[in-house]
Amino acid sequence: MKRITRKFALLCVVATAALGSLALPADQVRARSAPVCAIGVCTWTEPGIKGTLRILEDEQSGLVLKPPVRSAVNSATRRWCFHEMPGFAGGKKREIAPGEAVKDLGFQARSVRPERC
């Protein structure tokens, strides 16, 4: 009987710990785990996967980004090229491969298109 009681107590402790982790505020959960981006390309206006979220779909072609973005996660099936300047003219470029997460592009991207840089 003592053995069953101990196992039940241990199960309760484990279950409570698991439920407690689900009740964390969203920013704490986000800070602990890798960013989740189920479809397309998720972009954020701040470095570190923070700020305003915008999702780009795989079917979209070249876009001007307003506001500019600083971080991205590519869950799309193809590469995306982020450009510092609007209209893909000059400035820095950063290519992001499928499955890649970039916490800081190193510049404010003002345009993007699904292709190699």
C-alpha positions in Angstrom: 0.0 0.0 0.0 2.8 2.4 0.9 4.4 1.8 -2.5 1.2 2.7 -4.4 0.8 5.8 -2.2 4.4 6.9 -3.0 3.8 6.4 -6.7 0.6 8.3 -6.6 2.3 11.2 -4.7 5.1 11.2 -7.3 2.6 11.3 -10.1 0.8 14.2 -8.5 4.1 16.1 -8.2 5.1 15.5 -11.8 1.6 16.4 -13.0 1.6 19.6 -11.0 5.0 20.6 -12.3 3.8 20.0 -15.9 0.7 22.0 -15.4 2.6 24.8 -13.7 4.8 25.2 -16.7 1.8 25.6 -18.9 0.6 28.5 -16.8 3.6 30.6 -17.4 3.1 34.1 -18.9 3.6 34.0 -22.7 6.8 36.1 -22.7 8.5 33.6 -20.3 7.5 30.6 -22.5 8.6 32.4 -25.6 12.0 33.2 -24.0 12.6 29.6 -23.0 11.7 27.9 -26.2 12.6 28.2 -29.9 10.3 30.3 -31.9 7.4 28.4 -33.5 6.4 29.3 -37.0 4.2 26.7 -38.5 3.7 28.1 -42.0 5.5 30.5 -44.4 8.0 32.9 -43.0 7.5 34.6 -39.6 9.1 38.0 -39.3 9.5 40.3 -36.3 10.2 44.0 -36.1 12.9 43.6 -33.4 16.0 41.5 -33.0 15.7 38.3 -30.9 12.4 37.2 -32.3 10.5 40.1 -30.6 8.3 42.9 -31.6 5.4 42.9 -34.1 4.8 39.5 -35.9 4.1 39.3 -39.6 3.6 36.1 -41.5 4.7 35.8 -45.2 3.2 33.0 -47.2 5.2 30.8 -49.5 3.1 31.8 -52.5 3.8 35.6 -52.1 6.3 37.2 -54.4 8.4 40.4 -53.7 7.1 42.5 -50.9 8.0 45.9 -49.3 8.1 45.4 -45.6 6.3 48.1 -43.6 7.4 48.3 -40.8 10.9 46.9 -41.5 11.8 43.6 -39.9 14.9 42.5 -37.9 14.4 38.8 -37.3 12.8 35.8 -39.1 12.0 32.1 -39.0 11.6 30.3 -42.4 9.2 27.4 -42.3 8.5 27.8 -46.0 9.7 25.3 -48.6 12.1 27.7 -50.4 14.8 30.3 -49.6 13.9 33.9 -49.0 16.1 36.9 -49.6 15.8 39.9 -47.2 17.0 43.3 -48.5 17.9 46.4 -46.6 16.5 48.7 -49.2 12.9 48.9 -50.5 12.5 47.6 -54.0 15.5 45.2 -53.7 17.9 48.0 -54.7 21.3 48.1 -53.1 22.2 47.8 -49.4 22.7 44.6 -47.4 21.1 41.2 -48.2 20.5 38.1 -46.1 19.3 34.8 -47.4 17.3 32.5 -45.1 17.1 28.8 -45.9 14.1 26.6 -45.2 14.0 25.7 -41.5 16.4 28.5 -40.5 15.8 30.9 -37.7 17.7 34.3 -37.7 17.5 36.2 -34.4 19.1 39.3 -36.0 19.4 40.0 -39.7 22.0 42.7 -38.9 19.9 45.4 -40.6 16.3 46.5 -41.0 14.9 44.6 -43.9 12.6 46.7 -46.0 11.9 44.3 -48.8 11.8 40.5 -49.3 11.3 38.0 -52.0 11.2 34.1 -52.2 14.5 33.4 -54.0 18.2 33.1 -53.5 20.1 36.3 -52.9 
